[in-house]
Amino acid sequence: DMRRQANETGEAAPIPITVRQLEAIVRLSEALAKMKLSHVATENEVNEAVRLFTVSTMDAARSGINQQVNLTAEMAHEIKQAETQIKRRIPIGNQISEKRLIDDLTRMGMNESIIRRALIIMHQRDEVEYNEKDVLY
């Protein structure tokens, strides 16, 4: 529901994080404040901590570090199914927007996070490419 609302308004969809990840952002904010010899983290330190967290999380996802973490046999099977459907929808040399592809596959009942994970894996294997407009080909 939150993602649908974000898509309708054009805003970025909220990404759930764990308590441990939230605590890491707090510790990072505090460390940034201490670097400035301050005992209190301001909004600037929090924003920088969130930026650093986001960049490192996205880098980890792109590099495949998260692929093996908590990957059950069922998830691996679902990812393979998603890859098969993605390949059917993007014939070699053709293009489709990532949003449209994800919308199509979620309407078929596939989980959006599984689809995104499949796209990351396929991108790492150079099976799909992105251009500046998030178009897959």
C-alpha positions in Angstrom: 0.0 0.0 0.0 2.8 2.4 0.9 4.6 1.6 -2.4 1.5 2.1 -4.4 1.0 5.5 -2.8 4.6 6.4 -3.4 4.3 5.4 -7.1 1.1 7.5 -7.5 2.7 10.6 -5.9 6.1 10.0 -7.7 7.9 9.8 -4.4 10.5 7.2 -3.6 9.0 4.1 -2.0 9.9 3.6 1.7 12.4 0.9 2.3 12.0 -1.0 5.6 15.1 -1.3 7.7 15.9 -3.5 10.7 16.3 -2.2 14.3 20.0 -3.1 13.9 20.3 -1.0 10.8 18.6 1.9 12.6 20.9 1.6 15.5 23.9 1.7 13.1 22.6 5.0 11.7 22.3 6.4 15.2 25.8 5.3 16.1 27.2 6.7 12.8 25.4 10.1 13.5 26.9 10.2 17.0 30.4 9.4 15.6 30.1 12.2 13.0 29.1 14.6 15.8 32.1 13.5 17.9 34.4 14.1 14.9 33.2 17.7 15.2 33.9 17.7 18.9 30.2 17.9 19.6 28.2 15.9 22.2 25.0 16.2 20.2 24.2 14.9 16.7 22.4 17.5 14.7 20.2 17.1 11.6 23.3 17.5 9.4 25.0 14.5 11.0 21.9 12.4 10.8 21.4 13.3 7.1 25.1 12.4 6.4 24.7 9.1 8.3 21.6 8.2 6.3 23.4 9.1 3.0 26.4 6.9 4.0 24.1 4.1 5.0 22.1 4.3 1.8 25.2 4.3 -0.4 26.8 1.4 1.4 23.6 -0.6 1.3 23.2 0.0 -2.4 26.8 -0.9 -3.1 26.4 -4.1 -1.1 23.3 -5.0 -3.1 25.0 -4.3 -6.4 28.1 -6.3 -5.5 26.1 -9.3 -4.6 27.0 -9.4 -0.9 23.3 -9.7 0.0 22.6 -12.5 -2.4 23.7 -15.3 -0.2 22.4 -13.8 3.1 19.1 -15.4 4.2 18.6 -17.0 0.8 16.4 -20.0 1.3 15.8 -22.7 -1.3 12.3 -21.3 -1.9 13.7 -17.8 -2.5 16.3 -19.1 -4.9 13.6 -20.9 -6.8 11.4 -17.7 -6.9 14.4 -15.7 -8.1 15.0 -18.2 -10.9 11.3 -18.0 -11.9 11.5 -14.2 -11.9 14.6 -14.4 -14.1 12.7 -16.6 -16.6 9.8 -14.2 -16.7 12.1 -11.2 -17.1 13.9 -12.9 -20.1 10.5 -13.6 -21.7 9.5 -10.0 -21.4 12.8 -8.5 -22.7 13.7 -10.2 -26.0 17.4 -9.6 -27.0 17.9 -6.1 -28.3 14.5 -4.8 -26.9 13.9 -2.3 -24.1 11.3 -1.9 -21.3 11.2 0.4 -18.4 12.1 -1.1 -15.1 8.8 0.2 -13.5 6.7 -1.3 -16.2 8.5 -4.7 -16.0 8.1 -4.8 -12.2 4.4 -3.7 -12.5 3.7 -6.5 -15.0 5.4 -9.2 -12.9 3.7 -8.1 -9.7 0.3 -8.3 -11.4 1.2 -11.9 -12.2 1.6 -12.4 -8.4 5.4 -12.2 -8.1 7.0 -10.5 -5.1 8.5 -7.1 -5.9 11.6 -7.7 -3.8 12.2 -11.1 -5.6 11.9 -9.3 -8.9 14.4 -6.6 -7.9 16.8 -9.2 -6.6 16.6 -11.1 -9.9 17.3 -7.9 -11.8 20.4 -7.2 -9.6 21.7 -10.7 -10.2 21.0 -10.5 -14.0 22.7 -7.1 -14.1 25.8 -8.5 -12.4 25.9 -11.2 -15.0 25.5 -8.6 -17.8 22.2 -10.2 -18.9 20.4 -6.9 -18.5 21.7 -3.3 -18.8 20.3 0.0 -17.6 20.5 3.3 -19.4 20.1 6.7 -17.9 16.3 6.4 -17.9 16.1 3.1 -16.0 15.3 1.3 -19.2 16.3 -2.4 -19.4 17.6 -4.0 -22.5 
